[in-house]
């Protein structure tokens, strides 16, 4: 049996977790967990999906710097609503992070996860 890909969804909104779960669960290759806390040990996860809408605009840069420092082993996908484009703009400067607007999440989340997996395979 193949190892399931472990993903942690970080959001203040349980509905975001439910949406992501609805997208990924039918594939039966992901193990999903949820937290609403920004400070946690993400070392046991292959991916962390961070909902930027959970962070106040004025705190996003500091929070992202700390988040990435503490979870450098996990691939990170940031999600944000289109209305919060300033959050996306400030985060785009970070290397090795995927940023997805919530409006395209259903269409792009699976592709983004697999692209990140393939990048890892290419470096082996």
C-alpha positions as CSV (number, residue, x, y, z in Angstrom):
1,X,0.0,0.0,0.0
2,X,1.2,3.5,-0.9
3,X,2.0,6.1,1.7
4,X,-0.8,8.8,1.9
5,X,0.4,12.4,1.4
6,X,-0.1,14.2,4.7
7,X,-1.5,17.7,4.5
8,X,-2.3,20.2,7.3
9,X,-4.8,22.9,6.6
10,X,-4.3,26.0,8.7
11,X,-7.2,28.4,8.8
12,X,-9.5,30.2,11.2
13,X,-12.4,29.1,9.0
14,X,-13.4,25.4,9.2
15,X,-15.3,25.9,6.0
16,X,-12.0,26.2,4.1
17,X,-10.9,22.9,5.5
18,X,-14.2,21.4,4.4
19,X,-13.8,22.8,0.8
20,X,-10.3,21.4,0.5
21,X,-11.4,18.1,2.0
22,X,-14.2,17.9,-0.7
23,X,-11.6,18.5,-3.4
24,X,-8.9,16.0,-2.2
25,X,-10.8,13.2,-0.4
26,X,-12.2,11.5,-3.6
27,X,-8.6,10.8,-4.7
28,X,-8.0,8.7,-1.6
29,X,-4.3,9.5,-1.5
30,X,-4.3,12.3,1.0
31,X,-4.5,12.4,4.8
32,X,-5.9,15.7,5.9
33,X,-5.7,17.5,9.3
34,X,-6.9,20.9,10.4
35,X,-5.8,23.5,12.9
36,X,-6.7,27.1,13.5
37,X,-3.4,27.8,15.2
38,X,-0.4,29.4,13.4
39,X,2.1,28.0,15.8
40,X,2.5,24.3,15.5
41,X,5.0,21.6,14.6
42,X,4.5,20.9,10.9
43,X,7.4,18.5,10.6
44,X,5.1,15.5,10.2
45,X,3.4,16.9,7.1
46,X,4.3,16.7,3.5
47,X,2.3,19.9,2.7
48,X,0.8,22.7,4.7
49,X,-2.0,24.8,3.2
50,X,-2.2,28.2,4.9
51,X,-5.3,30.4,4.5
52,X,-3.9,33.9,4.3
53,X,-7.4,35.3,5.0
54,X,-6.9,34.0,8.6
55,X,-4.1,36.5,9.1
56,X,-4.7,40.3,9.4
57,X,-3.2,42.2,6.4
58,X,-0.9,44.2,8.7
59,X,0.7,41.0,10.1
60,X,1.1,38.9,7.0
61,X,4.8,39.4,6.3
62,X,5.9,38.7,9.9
63,X,3.6,35.8,10.3
64,X,4.8,34.3,6.9
65,X,8.4,34.7,7.8
66,X,8.0,32.9,11.1
67,X,5.7,30.3,9.6
68,X,8.2,29.4,6.9
69,X,11.1,29.3,9.3
70,X,9.3,26.9,11.6
71,X,7.9,24.7,8.8
72,X,10.7,24.6,6.3
73,X,10.5,20.9,5.7
74,X,7.0,21.0,4.4
75,X,5.9,22.3,1.0
76,X,3.7,25.3,1.6
77,X,0.6,26.4,-0.4
78,X,-0.9,29.7,0.4
79,X,-4.5,30.4,-0.4
80,X,-6.3,33.8,-0.4
81,X,-9.4,35.4,-1.7
82,X,-9.0,37.7,-4.7
83,X,-10.2,40.6,-2.5
84,X,-7.1,40.1,-0.4
85,X,-4.7,40.6,-3.4
86,X,-2.4,42.6,-1.2
87,X,-1.7,39.5,0.9
88,X,-0.9,37.6,-2.3
89,X,1.4,40.4,-3.5
90,X,3.4,40.5,-0.3
91,X,3.7,36.7,-0.2
92,X,4.7,36.2,-3.9
93,X,8.2,37.5,-3.0
94,X,8.8,34.3,-1.0
95,X,10.7,31.6,-2.8
96,X,9.5,28.0,-3.1
97,X,5.9,28.7,-2.2
98,X,2.8,28.2,-4.3
99,X,0.0,30.8,-4.1
100,X,-3.5,30.0,-5.2
101,X,-6.5,32.3,-5.2
102,X,-9.5,30.7,-3.6
103,X,-11.6,31.3,-6.7
104,X,-9.5,28.8,-8.6
105,X,-8.8,26.4,-5.8
106,X,-11.0,23.6,-7.2
107,X,-9.3,23.7,-10.5
108,X,-5.7,24.2,-9.4
109,X,-5.1,22.6,-6.0
110,X,-4.5,19.1,-7.2
111,X,-2.3,20.2,-10.0
112,X,-0.3,22.4,-7.7
113,X,0.3,19.5,-5.2
114,X,1.4,17.2,-8.0
115,X,3.7,19.8,-9.5
116,X,5.4,20.2,-6.1
117,X,5.8,16.4,-5.8
118,X,7.3,16.1,-9.2
119,X,9.8,18.9,-8.4
120,X,11.0,16.8,-5.5
121,X,11.3,13.7,-7.7
122,X,13.4,15.6,-10.3
123,X,16.0,16.5,-7.6
124,X,16.5,12.8,-6.6
